[in-house]
Every structure is written in C-alpha cells, then in structure tokens.
C-alpha cells in the first residue's frame, strides 16, 4: 500500500553512497581515510558498513561540539538561495534515513525540504530538530552554524520553495479530508501502470506528507505516542478514520 515508504538496508547504503558522490545540491567535505573500528560486531562485508556508521557518529559529534555555541537566526545571510546543508550533517542524514525517503528527498531542493519538514529524514540523533548549515554572510565570510528547524522553515524554505506553505496547509487536521478526496489512490493493474504511478508519486510535492501520515499510523500501531507531537498525532488520527488503499 505504501511502496515509497518501505525500507531496505542494503539499498539505503547503496543510495547513500551514490548521493555522497553525485548530489548536485550540496558540496561535500574531504573525509580522511577511515580507520578500522576497535571491535566489529559484524566481521566481513558488513564491517565496512559498520565502519562508515561509526565514522559518521564521530564526525557528527565533533561537528556538533564545534558549532554548538554558534547558533544563528540567519539575519546576517547574504543570499538565502546559496545556503547549503553542512556535509557532515548531510552524510548523517544519508546513513540514518529510510532509503525510500532518500529517493523522494533527492529529486530536488524543495523535495529535500518537504521531506525534512515531514520528519522523514533522520540523523544519528533521530528526529531532526536543528540543522547544521553553511552560508556566506553579508560581509562575505563563510559561516558554519546550527539553526532550529523552525527558523530554517521560515527564513529559508518558504523563500526558496513558496509552494511549500500551501502544501503544508493541505495536511492540517481541518483540511486533510478534502486533500484525501482530491487524491487518486487507485492501484495500478500492470507493470507499466505501476512504474507510471511510482514516478508520479516521486514527483508529487505532497508525497512526503502522505508518508508522514503512514509513519503516524505506524507509531500508533506500535503504541509509540511519546514523541513530540503526540497529541497532534492522536487528534489527526482520531478525526480521520479512513482507508487510503
């Protein structure tokens, strides 16, 4: 029912490596050679994957310590269209996010932002509350800083992707029923139809928010309403007892 929301660990790693090498949206830092972990829980081919994950944890923690005191509200940014996600932060997203969600997020900058807002992307800390960013300030100095996701939404996302505000409004409790009625959830009956439907969903700016609803149902089914937004989840789900399939 939710093919874009499924997870495959091996394809996640392969997709992550492809994004690290070829993503046109974000510059990547030069990473020093990886050293073997002191102890490997998964010797053999999986040891390389374990090494990458351990290395990500070290780089992420180091970067967090470096910039934790450098919190910004972006009032000094020169051009919102030239802002970048910090490479170490992006690497952590790639290694810790669902591969299906990475496929959606990698389509373009606005798709990445929508996936971020819908809480589909994770770092090794889990849900993203703050972002590590790189930008040039008005005096043309290069800045690496940390910014709350809410400020990033208001200062960057709404400016770079103005349609995002309209899309978010379609998935509020009061408007979700109308959004469902306007959406075609028909199931394709052929391989060609399946491929066409798959591409349509990948290209639809609303898809990250449908996947967010899927995740909400998954959390309710598992009894996990302890995370931030639990009351909203209960209200959203209790007011919308519907079948999307």
Secondary structure as UniProt FT lines:
FT   HELIX           3..5
FT   HELIX           9..22
FT   HELIX           45..67
FT   TURN            68..69
FT   TURN            75..76
FT   HELIX           80..82
FT   STRAND          84..85
FT   HELIX           87..96
FT   HELIX           99..105
FT   HELIX           109..117
FT   TURN            118..119
FT   STRAND          122..123
FT   TURN            124..125
FT   STRAND          126..127
FT   STRAND          130..137
FT   TURN            138..139
FT   STRAND          142..148
FT   HELIX           149..152
FT   HELIX           153..157
FT   HELIX           158..160
FT   HELIX           163..169
FT   TURN            170..171
FT   TURN            173..175
FT   HELIX           176..182
FT   HELIX           191..203
FT   TURN            205..206
FT   HELIX           207..222
FT   TURN            228..229
FT   HELIX           230..238
//
